[in-house]
Amino acid sequence: MPRLHPDALPRLPSDIARPRYPREALRAGIVHLGVGAFHRAHLAVVNEAALHASGDLRWGTVGVSLRAADTRDALRPQSGLYTLALRDAADDGSPREALQVVGNLLDVLVAPEDPQAVLERIAHPDARIVSLTITEKGYHHDPATGALRLDDPGIAHDIAHPEAPRTMPGFVVHALNLRRRRGLEPVTLLSCDNLPANGDTMRGIVLAFAQEVDGELRDWIDTHCTFPNSMVDRIVPRTTDDDRTRISARLGVDDAWPVIGEPFLEWVVEDRFASGRPDWTAGGARFVDHAEPFERLKLRMVNGSHSALAYLGAMAGLRTVDRAMNEPALRHFIDALMREEIAPTLPAMQGIDLDAYRARLLQRFSNPALQHQTKQIAMDGSQKLPQRLLGTVRDRLAAGLSIDRLALAVAAWVHYLRGVDETGAVHEIQDPLAIALSARLAQAGTAASVQERVAFFTGFAPVFGELGGEPRFVSAVAHHLGLLEERGVMGALAAMS
Ligand code: CS2
């Protein structure tokens, strides 16, 4: 089968959407760091709609992979084109999908191969927005406090090597230095990761790094660049070989790396852009003055319950989120977790009906056409738990409210860290703090009771902050971990309802 390529666009089946603007005239107004499946199924798609609506050709995208070359290797022969497949189930339960070939990704740079090319791309006069989806660990921060870890080896390396950085803060700050020296316009730094106050967090990290390089650079960035907060939401499971085969067959050409997503999409962005922006409202984005309430809603409701489902589901041997949702006890638990413990911590928001939000979320998690792996969501728990579950725990404890269901979710993470599920299948702990976590667990394991083990484990400040010293938290997590160890996931759920 020939490869997906601009020359093949006119011959695609007529039901497949495709770029309708002169791609060859696009300029790279956006440099996107972390050009993975999520970016290609979310920001790039919204940007595509804006291009179609406005015809403003300043806003093409150059993607950057900070680590692997696989996306570049798949997409360069396709001249950056790829397919988005939006999947859900028809009324009879059969999977259905709508396909769109997306065109605004012009090129993909692989940072470790050519760091200079990445610096020059961000320092290019055409660049106006640097957007990011690099996952939580790409920020090299302390998950509990949000502060840049100056002792991180990658950060220490990058402070000393302006010409060949390796980390996001290194690339961004050294490239901004080039822009400043060359008298170029400032840029907007747009974090689209699942971090609390992602723009403010990014700003803190960039300014802390810049301070190490040059105080004047720090002040220039602070005065001229902007860091809008944003909330992004679309479930994007990892692409499988079956997806590749099925989608290529429908296209009639081979797409080496299509991306899969649910039809649902939300993007709420603070309207603070240093050097202009596309009109992303055409693709469903909403511009607001303050995104923080939307982020909190999303991180706690969507991601908090997603992580709970992932750890409980994975330990019970349930491979995908929809299968976990098919277990009545788990579905009931997630519904009650949101209704009773998460939703009451959220401020009232105009236009948001929390019951409807929860009902739609249960439906989204049940989408059988996504096959979203519980173990994919289970990754990087140390980076995710603070904003997904622990903030809610803190708010409830401060108000003297119960944390029973939240504590089971946290206990499920600790249970998952033992590396083997209830069916005996072994899983690797993929987490930037995996070594520290397993060392802590091993040390805690020598103590006598589950209470003592949890007290020791939750003393791990980078994740738990001061919560490890909170007896109500430690007791509740220990209670549930004890049940999980004795009776398994279903037994622990049964003991709760
Ligand atoms: C998931 C998210 O992998 C994960 O940790 O919880 O990627 C989730 O699917 C998205 O944030 C939904 O918007």
Residues whose N, C-alpha, C, O or C-beta is under 5 A from the ligand:
A	BS01	CS2	V232 D233 R234 I235 V236 N303 H306 Q376 I377
